């Protein structure tokens, strides 16, 4: 039968400090899958928007359609793959661009960005709430 050995106080303090040092990095990494998903969804919706602008029966080239055709994928890519200092404002800007584009162009194309907006919002909130390294 094996008996448990008591852990010295210095060893438990060392392991708790190592755990607390790893915690901020873990919390930052938890936002990245959400931001990468937002990048993929925004890119797909952006390609569909560009196709709709260039189709046989094109969408009117309004400011909201052009905004949704140009901005969401690069901003979400910046939020997903840039360092944290640049990713935070990029996530906010991506969410604002998508909200403005969706509100300005309520229709078929604007609603395609709603899943990407949800993903970038959740990823951005997790990124903002992550502890600094």
C-alpha positions as CSV (number, residue, x, y, z in Angstrom):
1,X,0.0,0.0,0.0
2,X,1.4,3.4,-1.0
3,X,1.2,6.3,1.4
4,X,1.1,9.9,0.4
5,X,4.1,11.9,1.3
6,X,3.4,15.5,2.5
7,X,4.5,18.2,0.1
8,X,6.9,20.8,1.5
9,X,5.6,24.4,1.5
10,X,8.3,25.6,-0.8
11,X,7.4,23.0,-3.5
12,X,3.7,23.9,-3.4
13,X,4.5,27.7,-3.6
14,X,6.7,27.0,-6.7
15,X,4.0,24.9,-8.4
16,X,1.4,27.6,-7.7
17,X,3.6,30.3,-9.1
18,X,4.2,28.2,-12.2
19,X,0.5,27.7,-12.6
20,X,-0.3,31.4,-12.2
21,X,2.4,32.2,-14.8
22,X,0.8,29.8,-17.3
23,X,-2.7,31.0,-16.6
24,X,-2.5,34.3,-18.6
25,X,-1.1,32.6,-21.6
26,X,-3.8,30.0,-21.5
27,X,-6.5,32.6,-21.2
28,X,-5.1,34.5,-24.3
29,X,-5.0,31.3,-26.3
30,X,-8.7,30.6,-25.5
31,X,-9.8,33.6,-27.6
32,X,-7.7,32.6,-30.6
33,X,-10.0,29.8,-31.9
34,X,-13.0,32.2,-31.8
35,X,-11.1,34.8,-33.7
36,X,-9.8,32.3,-36.3
37,X,-13.4,31.1,-36.8
38,X,-14.5,34.7,-37.3
39,X,-11.8,35.1,-39.9
40,X,-13.0,32.1,-41.8
41,X,-16.6,33.1,-41.6
42,X,-15.9,36.7,-42.5
43,X,-13.8,35.7,-45.4
44,X,-16.5,33.4,-46.8
45,X,-19.2,36.1,-46.4
46,X,-16.9,38.6,-48.0
47,X,-16.3,36.4,-51.0
48,X,-20.1,35.9,-51.4
49,X,-20.6,39.7,-51.1
50,X,-18.0,40.3,-53.8
51,X,-19.7,37.6,-56.0
52,X,-23.1,39.3,-55.5
53,X,-21.7,42.6,-56.5
54,X,-20.2,41.2,-59.7
55,X,-23.1,38.8,-60.6
56,X,-25.5,38.9,-63.5
57,X,-28.2,40.5,-61.2
58,X,-25.8,42.6,-59.1
59,X,-26.4,44.2,-55.7
60,X,-26.5,48.0,-55.8
61,X,-23.0,49.2,-55.0
62,X,-24.0,51.0,-51.8
63,X,-21.6,52.0,-49.0
64,X,-22.7,49.2,-46.8
65,X,-22.2,46.6,-49.6
66,X,-18.7,48.0,-50.4
67,X,-17.8,48.1,-46.7
68,X,-18.8,44.4,-46.3
69,X,-16.9,43.6,-49.5
70,X,-13.7,45.2,-48.4
71,X,-13.1,45.3,-44.6
72,X,-14.2,42.3,-42.5
73,X,-11.7,39.6,-43.5
74,X,-8.6,41.8,-43.2
75,X,-9.7,43.1,-39.8
76,X,-10.6,39.7,-38.5
77,X,-7.3,38.3,-39.8
78,X,-5.5,41.0,-37.9
79,X,-7.4,40.2,-34.8
80,X,-6.7,36.5,-35.2
81,X,-3.1,36.5,-36.1
82,X,-1.5,39.7,-34.8
83,X,0.0,40.2,-31.3
84,X,-2.3,41.0,-28.5
85,X,-1.7,44.8,-28.6
86,X,-2.8,45.0,-32.2
87,X,-5.5,42.2,-31.9
88,X,-7.6,44.0,-29.3
89,X,-8.4,47.2,-31.4
90,X,-8.7,45.1,-34.6
91,X,-11.3,42.9,-33.0
92,X,-13.3,46.0,-31.9
93,X,-13.0,47.6,-35.4
94,X,-14.0,44.3,-37.1
95,X,-17.1,44.1,-34.9
96,X,-18.0,47.8,-35.6
97,X,-17.5,47.4,-39.3
98,X,-19.7,44.3,-39.4
99,X,-22.4,46.0,-37.3
100,X,-22.4,49.1,-39.5
101,X,-22.5,47.0,-42.7
102,X,-25.2,44.7,-41.5
103,X,-27.4,47.6,-40.3
104,X,-26.8,49.6,-43.5
105,X,-27.5,46.7,-45.8
106,X,-30.2,44.7,-44.1
107,X,-30.8,42.1,-46.7
108,X,-29.5,38.8,-48.0
109,X,-25.8,39.7,-48.0
110,X,-25.7,41.6,-44.6
111,X,-27.2,38.6,-42.8
112,X,-24.3,36.4,-43.9
113,X,-22.0,38.3,-41.6
114,X,-24.0,37.6,-38.4
115,X,-22.1,34.4,-37.5
116,X,-18.8,36.1,-38.1
117,X,-20.0,39.0,-35.9
118,X,-20.9,36.6,-33.1
119,X,-17.5,34.8,-33.3
120,X,-15.5,38.0,-33.4
121,X,-17.5,39.5,-30.5
122,X,-16.9,36.4,-28.3
123,X,-13.3,36.2,-29.3
124,X,-12.8,39.9,-28.7
125,X,-14.4,39.8,-25.3
126,X,-12.2,36.8,-24.3
127,X,-9.2,38.7,-25.6
128,X,-10.0,41.8,-23.6
129,X,-10.7,39.8,-20.4
130,X,-7.4,37.8,-20.7
131,X,-4.8,38.7,-18.1
132,X,-1.7,40.5,-19.5
133,X,1.5,38.5,-19.8
